[in-house]
Protein backbone atom coordinates (compact mmCIF):
# COMPACT_ATOMS: atom_id res chain seq x y z
CA UNK A 1 0.00 0.00 0.00
CA UNK A 2 1.40 3.43 -0.92
CA UNK A 3 1.75 6.28 1.56
CA UNK A 4 -0.90 8.17 -0.45
CA UNK A 5 -3.33 5.26 -0.04
CA UNK A 6 -2.57 5.11 3.68
CA UNK A 7 -3.16 8.86 3.99
CA UNK A 8 -6.48 8.63 2.16
CA UNK A 9 -7.64 5.72 4.36
CA UNK A 10 -6.78 7.38 7.68
CA UNK A 11 -3.87 5.06 8.44
CA UNK A 12 -0.49 6.23 9.81
CA UNK A 13 1.60 7.44 6.88
CA UNK A 14 4.90 9.16 6.17
CA UNK A 15 4.56 12.74 4.91
CA UNK A 16 8.16 12.52 3.67
CA UNK A 17 7.13 10.07 0.93
CA UNK A 18 8.36 11.35 -2.48
CA UNK A 19 4.92 11.07 -4.11
CA UNK A 20 3.25 13.04 -1.30
CA UNK A 21 6.06 15.59 -1.43
CA UNK A 22 5.44 16.11 -5.15
CA UNK A 23 1.70 16.54 -4.55
CA UNK A 24 2.44 19.19 -1.88
CA UNK A 25 4.88 21.00 -4.19
CA UNK A 26 2.22 21.16 -6.91
CA UNK A 27 -0.27 22.58 -4.41
CA UNK A 28 2.26 25.11 -3.10
CA UNK A 29 2.94 26.29 -6.65
CA UNK A 30 -0.77 26.81 -7.31
CA UNK A 31 -1.22 28.60 -3.96
CA UNK A 32 1.77 30.81 -4.74
CA UNK A 33 0.33 31.60 -8.16
CA UNK A 34 -3.10 32.32 -6.65
CA UNK A 35 -1.63 34.61 -4.01
CA UNK A 36 0.07 36.80 -6.63
CA UNK A 37 -2.97 37.31 -8.90
CA UNK A 38 -4.41 40.81 -9.05
CA UNK A 39 -7.45 40.72 -6.73
CA UNK A 40 -9.54 42.32 -9.49
CA UNK A 41 -8.76 39.43 -11.87
CA UNK A 42 -11.55 37.07 -10.77
CA UNK A 43 -11.32 34.95 -13.93
CA UNK A 44 -7.68 34.00 -13.34
CA UNK A 45 -8.34 33.40 -9.63
CA UNK A 46 -11.23 31.11 -10.57
CA UNK A 47 -9.04 29.20 -13.06
CA UNK A 48 -6.33 28.55 -10.45
CA UNK A 49 -8.88 27.54 -7.78
CA UNK A 50 -10.44 25.09 -10.25
CA UNK A 51 -7.00 23.49 -10.75
CA UNK A 52 -6.24 23.49 -7.03
CA UNK A 53 -9.43 22.10 -5.48
CA UNK A 54 -11.07 18.72 -6.12
CA UNK A 55 -14.47 20.44 -6.29
CA UNK A 56 -15.16 24.17 -6.45
CA UNK A 57 -18.75 25.35 -6.61
CA UNK A 58 -20.11 28.57 -8.05
CA UNK A 59 -19.67 31.86 -6.26
CA UNK A 60 -16.54 30.83 -4.35
CA UNK A 61 -14.40 33.73 -3.14
CA UNK A 62 -11.01 33.06 -1.58
CA UNK A 63 -8.98 36.03 -0.40
CA UNK A 64 -5.21 35.90 -0.63
CA UNK A 65 -3.08 34.83 0.98
CA UNK A 66 -4.40 31.27 1.07
CA UNK A 67 -2.52 28.04 1.77
CA UNK A 68 -3.41 24.36 1.54
CA UNK A 69 -1.36 21.17 1.65
CA UNK A 70 -2.72 19.19 -1.29
CA UNK A 71 -5.84 20.90 -2.64
CA UNK A 72 -6.98 17.62 -4.18
CA UNK A 73 -8.83 16.74 -0.97
CA UNK A 74 -10.80 20.01 -0.74
CA UNK A 75 -14.45 20.06 -1.84
CA UNK A 76 -16.12 23.48 -1.71
CA UNK A 77 -19.83 24.11 -2.32
CA UNK A 78 -21.58 27.15 -3.77
CA UNK A 79 -21.47 30.68 -2.37
CA UNK A 80 -18.50 30.18 -0.08
CA UNK A 81 -16.16 32.91 1.14
CA UNK A 82 -12.78 32.31 2.76
CA UNK A 83 -11.09 35.31 4.34
CA UNK A 84 -7.39 36.10 4.02
CA UNK A 85 -4.74 34.00 5.76
CA UNK A 86 -6.79 30.80 5.82
CA UNK A 87 -4.82 27.56 6.01
CA UNK A 88 -6.25 24.16 5.05
CA UNK A 89 -4.11 21.14 5.93
CA UNK A 90 -5.98 18.72 3.70
CA UNK A 91 -4.22 15.42 4.15
CA UNK A 92 -7.74 14.08 4.60
CA UNK A 93 -11.04 14.96 2.99
CA UNK A 94 -12.30 18.53 3.58
CA UNK A 95 -15.89 19.28 2.66
CA UNK A 96 -17.26 22.81 2.90
CA UNK A 97 -20.99 23.08 2.22
CA UNK A 98 -23.01 25.80 0.51
CA UNK A 99 -23.43 29.36 1.82
CA UNK A 100 -20.45 29.22 4.17
CA UNK A 101 -18.41 32.15 5.45
CA UNK A 102 -14.97 31.40 6.85
CA UNK A 103 -13.30 34.37 8.50
CA UNK A 104 -9.68 35.48 8.23
CA UNK A 105 -6.92 33.41 9.76
CA UNK A 106 -8.99 30.24 10.10
CA UNK A 107 -7.14 26.92 10.20
CA UNK A 108 -8.74 23.68 9.05
CA UNK A 109 -6.54 20.72 9.98
CA UNK A 110 -7.26 17.13 8.91
CA UNK A 111 -4.05 15.67 10.27
CA UNK A 112 -3.10 14.47 13.72
CA UNK A 113 0.33 13.46 14.88
CA UNK A 114 1.03 9.89 15.88
CA UNK A 115 2.39 9.71 19.40
CA UNK A 116 3.73 6.18 19.54
CA UNK A 117 7.55 6.03 19.45
CA UNK A 118 7.52 3.25 16.83
CA UNK A 119 5.34 5.38 14.50
CA UNK A 120 7.71 8.32 14.83
CA UNK A 121 10.73 6.07 14.36
CA UNK A 122 9.26 4.65 11.12
CA UNK A 123 8.34 8.15 9.97
CA UNK A 124 4.66 7.17 9.94
CA UNK A 125 3.61 9.83 12.37
CA UNK A 126 0.66 11.48 10.67
CA UNK A 127 -2.93 10.29 10.50
CA UNK A 128 -5.62 12.06 8.48
CA UNK A 129 -9.26 12.40 9.45
CA UNK A 130 -11.93 14.28 7.47
CA UNK A 131 -13.38 17.68 8.31
CA UNK A 132 -16.97 18.33 7.25
CA UNK A 133 -18.51 21.81 7.42
CA UNK A 134 -22.24 21.83 6.67
CA UNK A 135 -24.38 24.35 4.81
CA UNK A 136 -25.09 27.87 6.09
CA UNK A 137 -22.18 27.93 8.54
CA UNK A 138 -20.17 30.93 9.75
CA UNK A 139 -16.68 30.36 11.15
CA UNK A 140 -15.28 33.40 12.93
CA UNK A 141 -11.75 34.66 12.36
CA UNK A 142 -8.73 32.91 13.85
CA UNK A 143 -10.71 29.79 14.71
CA UNK A 144 -9.27 26.29 14.38
CA UNK A 145 -11.22 23.28 13.12
CA UNK A 146 -9.40 20.10 14.13
CA UNK A 147 -9.21 16.69 12.44
CA UNK A 148 -12.28 14.47 12.51
CA UNK A 149 -14.75 17.28 13.17
CA UNK A 150 -18.20 17.51 11.59
CA UNK A 151 -19.91 20.90 11.89
CA UNK A 152 -23.65 20.70 11.33
CA UNK A 153 -25.90 22.97 9.30
CA UNK A 154 -26.53 26.51 10.50
CA UNK A 155 -23.69 26.60 13.02
CA UNK A 156 -21.88 29.75 14.13
CA UNK A 157 -18.33 29.28 15.39
CA UNK A 158 -17.36 32.41 17.30
CA UNK A 159 -14.00 34.03 16.55
CA UNK A 160 -10.95 32.45 18.13
CA UNK A 161 -12.63 29.14 18.92
CA UNK A 162 -10.92 25.76 18.77
CA UNK A 163 -13.38 23.13 17.55
CA UNK A 164 -12.24 19.69 18.69
CA UNK A 165 -15.50 17.72 18.42
CA UNK A 166 -18.64 17.52 16.32
CA UNK A 167 -21.08 20.44 16.52
CA UNK A 168 -24.84 19.88 16.37
CA UNK A 169 -26.82 21.81 13.77
CA UNK A 170 -28.10 25.29 14.59
CA UNK A 171 -25.72 25.89 17.50
CA UNK A 172 -23.37 28.69 18.46
CA UNK A 173 -20.03 27.48 19.80
CA UNK A 174 -17.24 29.42 21.45
CA UNK A 175 -14.05 28.89 23.39
CA UNK A 176 -11.06 26.59 23.63
CA UNK A 177 -12.19 23.88 23.43
CA UNK A 178 -15.35 25.15 21.76
CA UNK A 179 -18.61 24.33 23.47
CA UNK A 180 -22.23 25.21 22.76
CA UNK A 181 -23.14 28.61 24.20
CA UNK A 182 -26.65 28.71 22.73
CA UNK A 183 -29.03 27.04 20.30
CA UNK A 184 -30.41 28.80 17.24
CA UNK A 185 -33.51 26.60 17.02
BAROFI-834089 format. One record per residue (C-alpha): x, y, z; residue in one letter. Coordinates in steps of 0.2 Angstrom, whole numbers, plus 5000, padded with zeros to 4 digits. Example, Ala and Ser with C-alpha at 12.3 -4.5 7.8 and 13.67 -1.06 7.14 Angstrom:
506249785039a;506849955036s;
***
This chain:
500050005000x;500750174995x;500950315008x;499650414998x;498350265000x;498750265018x;498450445020x;496850435011x;496250295022x;496650375038x;498150255042x;499850315049x;500850375034x;502450465031x;502350645025x;504150635018x;503650505005x;504250574988x;502550554979x;501650654993x;503050784993x;502750814974x;500950834977x;501250964991x;502451054979x;501151064965x;499951134978x;501151264984x;501551314967x;499651344963x;499451434980x;500951544976x;500251584959x;498551624967x;499251734980x;500051844967x;498551874956x;497852044955x;496352044966x;495252124953x;495651974941x;494251854946x;494351754930x;496251704933x;495851674952x;494451564947x;495551464935x;496851434948x;495651384961x;494851254949x;496551174946x;496951174965x;495351104973x;494550944969x;492851024969x;492451214968x;490651274967x;489951434960x;490251594969x;491751544978x;492851694984x;494551654992x;495551804998x;497451794997x;498551745005x;497851565005x;498751405009x;498351225008x;499351065008x;498650964994x;497151054987x;496550884979x;495650844995x;494651004996x;492851004991x;491951174991x;490151214988x;489251364981x;489351534988x;490751515000x;491951655006x;493651625014x;494551775022x;496351815020x;497651705029x;496651545029x;497651385030x;496951215025x;497951065030x;497050945019x;497950775021x;496150705023x;494550755015x;493850935018x;492150965013x;491451145015x;489551155011x;488551295003x;488351475009x;489851465021x;490851615027x;492551575034x;493451725043x;495251775041x;496551675049x;495551515051x;496451355051x;495651185045x;496751045050x;496450865045x;498050785051x;498450725069x;500250675074x;500550495079x;501250495097x;501950315098x;503850305097x;503850165084x;502750275072x;503950425074x;505450305072x;504650235056x;504250415050x;502350365050x;501850495062x;500350575053x;498550515052x;497250605042x;495450625047x;494050715037x;493350885042x;491550925036x;490751095037x;488951095033x;487851225024x;487551395030x;488951405043x;489951555049x;491751525056x;492451675065x;494151735062x;495651655069x;494651495074x;495451315072x;494451165066x;495351015071x;495450835062x;493950725063x;492650865066x;490950885058x;490051055059x;488251035057x;487151155046x;486751335052x;488251335065x;489151495071x;490851465077x;491351625086x;493051705083x;494551625091x;493751465095x;494551295094x;493351165088x;493950985093x;492350895092x;490750885082x;489551025083x;487650995082x;486651095069x;485951265073x;487151295088x;488351435092x;490051375099x;491451475107x;493051445117x;494551335118x;493951195117x;492351265109x;490751225117x;488951265114x;488451435121x;486751445114x;485551355102x;484851445086x;483251335085x;
***
